[in-house]
Amino acid sequence: MTDQPDLVRILRTLADHDVDYILIGGQAALLYGATLPTRDTDILTRDQPDNLERLAAALIDLDAVSDMDELPSVEALWGMNTRWEGPAGRLDVLVAVKGPDNTTINWNHVNERAKHVHSRGVTVTVIAYDDLIQMKFATDRPRDRTVLRELAKERPKPSSTSAEPAHYRGPAIGD
């Protein structure tokens, strides 16, 4: 395993398998200007059998095994947040996350507002800035508070019509 995930390999593999997902968490925060390193990749996935079949195939291609020593399958992914480890690093597959006022957020809640970042032939679906902020406020861990302070300095302009995040300081997709 690696300390830093091979984000390029993970995202290309998800794209190759046409997985419906949204990049969230620390990797998404990096895209919006945060600098706090992260040791995993978090995705919010569409929790439907056809998508989970494609996701299981992607996880197999990534040589990933769950933290419960399960092999990728629809059954292992269905309705649960799971953690997978492989040579490309840790991938947390989430079907729901904590939202504001003790609500839960799933792929359907945020997909319409998600941003699509294109780089070197890969399209990455990234959580919208405001949805990322809501998630970080809701989880309220010390590292989330640090990321929120960093993102407050980098706030994208509301008038921007760009589909890409306003600031990006992480590795380029494909580099």
N, C-alpha and C positions, 0 to 999 in steps of 0.2 A: 504494500500500500504506500501511497505517497502522502506527504504532509499537505501539499496543495493539489487539489483535484485537477485532472487534465480536462479542463472545461471544454476545450475544442473537441476532443474525442467524444466526450459525453454528448454534447449538443449535436455533433455530426451524426452520431449513432441514432439519437432520437429522431433527427430529421430523416435519416435514411429509412427509418421504419414508420414514418408518418405518424408519430405519436402526438396526440393532442395534449399539450402541457403548457404551463406558464412558469417561467423562471421567477422565483421569489427569493426571499432571504438575503443573505450576505452577497451572493453573486449579483443579484438585481441591484442591491444598494451600491455596489461598486460601479455599475453602469450609470447610476445617477450621481456619482461623485464622492461617495464614501471611500475611505481609505483603509478601514479596519479589515485586515486579512481574514479570510474564512477558510476552514479546512474541509468544507463539504459543498455540495451543490444541492439546493432545495428546489423541487418542482412541485407544482400543484397540478394534478392530472385529472382529466375527465374520467370519472368512475363509471365506465360502461364496458361491457364485455369485449366489444370489438377493439376498443382502444387499449384495454388491458392486455389483450392478446398481442397487439403490436408492441406494447411496452415490455411484456415478458420476453419477446423475441429480441428486443434491443438490449435488455439486461443480460440475456444469454450471450449476445455478441460482445458485451462489455465484460464477460467472465465474472459477473457479479453474483454474490451469495448474500442472502439476508442475514441480519444479526440473529435470526432464529435458525440459522443453518438450513434454510429452505432454498430450493432452486426456484428460479423465476417461473411463475404460472399465474393464470387468472385467479385461481383459488388463493394463492399467497398474497395477491395484491388487492383482492376485492374488499372494498369497504374499510380498509385499514391504512393507517400511516405506517410505512415500512422504511427500514434503513438497509441499504445495499452497499457492499464493499467489493471492490475489484481492483485490477491494476490501474484503472483510470482514477481511482479515488472513491470517496464516499458519496453516495447519492441518496438523499432522503426523498422518498416518493410520498407525497401527501395528498389525501383526498379531501381533507378539511383542515382548516387552521382557525385559531382563535381570532375572533373579530371584536369590534367594539361592543360594549355593554353585554358581555358574555354571550355574544352570538357566535355562530360559526360561519366561515366563508369557504365556499367550494369553487371549483373551476367555473361553474355556470354563473356565479355571482360576479366574477371579475373578467371573464373572457372578452366581453364586448368592449371593455375599456383598455384591454391590454395593448401594448405597443409591439410593433414588429420591426426588429432590427435586422438589416440585411448586410452581410459581410462575407466576401469570398465564397459566394454560392450557398451559404447557409442562412436560413431565416430563423431567428430566435424570437420567440414570443416572450415578452417581458411584462411583468406586472406594471400597471400604471402607477405613476409616482404617488398619487393620493391614496391608492389602495395599499401600496407598500407602507406608507406612513401609518395608515390605520392599523395594519398588522403589527408593525413595530410598537405602536402605542399599546395595543392590546396585550402583547406578550410581556412587555415592560421588564425585560431582563436588563442587567447592567450593560451588556454589550449593545442591546437595542437602544438604550438611552444614549450611548456614545454615538451610534450610527445616526440617530435622530438629530443630535447636535450638529454632526457633520453635514447631513442632508439639508438642514435648515439654511446653511451657508450657501448651498448650491442649488437652491430652489429653482426649478425650471420656470421660465416666464409663462404665465397662463395664456398669453396670446400666441404662443408658438404653435404652428400647425404641423411641425415636423413629427413624423411617426417615430423618430429615433429619440432616445433620451438626450436631454440637453447637454449633459456632461458625461464623459466616459474616461476613466483613468485606469481601468483594468486592462488585461491583455486583450489585444484585438482577436476577434474570432478568426481562426485560421493561422495565427502567428505561431 
